[in-house]
């Protein structure tokens, strides 16, 4: 029987047979700007570290770990304490900056610039970081920063597959965070959605009644899931999905 990873996010597991994400799945978390993608990812790592004794790694391809921690200080989570305790490792792997880590051991500083960016270097950093703290959960945020390195669709698809294969070797349950190309309930599917074992979507959509925050489990292999549209809110405790309410 497969094992499952509880997201720890109110309402999400309820949409996944009350079990959570199948262990080892790589799930794409897609969202429009301001929809709470990074909040969702941090909340899943936080809950894993504090409630399920599952260390996590957060690979950032955009903002610095320090800024991510500053932005998350408005929530009731003490991420800095978890970082200091070695339960969550934050790694800066931006293709356009130095590669630095904020972790339990000596901070990492590997020179890597946009011109000589290597997917192999990113993969090595992921594997090393997961081993360092025995991580069970992994986040890469945002995938769009990596995809800018591959303007051709065929190269982009190959890079995503290589990244997913590397993550699979870690046995982590992973969230790969990416932007929605179009924030709309009627949209074209993106290449990531065809490759992933799971897809979850967060959107801020303006409708006649006002601004709606909408969550959907669009795809999750190996488990029966509710694919209806559900409202959600963000407060000081993070994201809360209203699994028993539907958007029509």
C-alpha positions, 0 to 999 in steps of 0.5 A: 500500500502506498504511503501518503504525505499530509500537506497540513494545510486545512482542506487540502487533504480532505480533497485527497481522500483524507490522505494527502499527497502520495509519498514521492510524488512531484506536484506542480503548484501553479498560481497567478501573481499574489495567489499565495503560491509561496505561502502554500509551499512554506506552510507545507514545509512548516507543517511537515517539520513541526507536526510530522517530523519531516525535514524539508528543503526550500530551493529558491530560484528568485528571492533570497532566503532572507527576504522569504523569511522576512515576508513570512514573519507575518504568519504564526510560523517560526521558520527561522527557529526551524532553520536554526534547528536544521528542520528546514534548509533554505537554499538560494539557487538563483541563476542570476545570483550567487548560490548561497545557503542558509542552513544548519552547517556552514553557509554555501557559496558556489559561484554561478552566474546567468551565463554559465548556469548549469542544471547539473549544478542545481541538481547537485545542490538539491541532492546535497541539501536533501541528504544533509538534513534527511529531507522528506519534503522539497520545494523549488520556487519559482520554476519560471526562473529556471525556464527562462534559461530555456527559451525553446520548448523542446529544451524546456521540456527536457530540462523539466524532465531532468529536474524531475528525474533528479528529484525522484532520486531523492525520494522526497515529496516535492512541490514545484512552484510556477506561474500560471500563463493565464489567470482564468478559469478557462485557460490552456494547459502548460507543459508542466501539467502534462509532465507532473504526477500532480497539479494544484492551482491557486488563482485570484479571479475577478468575477461579477461578485468581486475577487475570488480566491480559487483552489483546485486539485487539477490532477493527482495520480494514484488517488481519487481526488476532488477536482472541483473549484473551492474558495480559500482564504489567507490569514495569519495562520496561512492558507485555509481551503474551504473543501466543503464549499464550491465555486460555481 
